[in-house]
Amino acid sequence: MFGDVVRNQTASMAAELSGSANEAETANSEAEKAGKKAVTDAAKAGGLNAYNETASKASAR
């Protein structure tokens, strides 16, 4: 999830520098969504007992 945030923020900066406000806004919005999802996922209880399930979900993204 954190990678999605960084990737979208970088895209937002690149779009802003190129003068494309619409693309910058879209990338910024996607970064915000990814950040919120990361916070939600981090709040979930985790442990090695759920490792396989968690790894499967992560690899499906």
C-alpha positions in Angstrom: 0.0 0.0 0.0 2.7 2.5 0.9 4.2 2.0 -2.6 0.9 3.0 -4.1 0.9 6.2 -2.1 4.5 7.1 -3.2 3.9 6.2 -6.8 0.7 8.3 -7.0 2.3 11.2 -5.2 5.3 11.1 -7.7 2.8 11.0 -10.6 1.0 14.0 -9.1 4.2 16.0 -8.9 5.2 15.1 -12.4 1.8 16.0 -13.8 1.8 19.3 -11.9 5.3 20.2 -13.2 4.1 19.4 -16.8 1.2 21.8 -16.4 -1.5 19.1 -16.3 -3.7 20.1 -13.4 -6.4 17.4 -14.1 -3.9 14.6 -14.1 -2.2 16.0 -11.0 -5.6 16.0 -9.2 -6.4 12.5 -10.3 -3.0 11.2 -9.1 -3.4 13.1 -5.8 -6.8 11.6 -5.2 -5.5 8.1 -5.9 -2.6 8.7 -3.4 -5.1 9.7 -0.8 -7.3 6.6 -1.4 -4.2 4.3 -1.2 -3.1 6.1 2.0 -6.5 5.6 3.6 -6.5 1.9 2.6 -3.1 1.5 4.1 -4.2 2.9 7.4 -7.3 0.6 7.4 -5.1 -2.4 6.6 -2.6 -1.5 9.3 -5.3 -1.4 11.9 -6.3 -5.0 11.3 -5.0 -7.6 13.7 -2.3 -9.7 12.1 -0.1 -12.5 13.0 1.7 -15.5 11.6 -1.5 -17.5 11.9 -2.9 -15.5 9.0 0.4 -15.2 7.0 -0.8 -17.3 4.1 -4.1 -15.5 3.7 -2.4 -12.1 4.0 0.4 -13.0 1.5 -2.2 -14.3 -1.0 -4.2 -11.1 -0.8 -1.0 -9.0 -1.2 0.2 -10.9 -4.3 -3.3 -10.6 -5.9 -3.0 -6.8 -6.0 
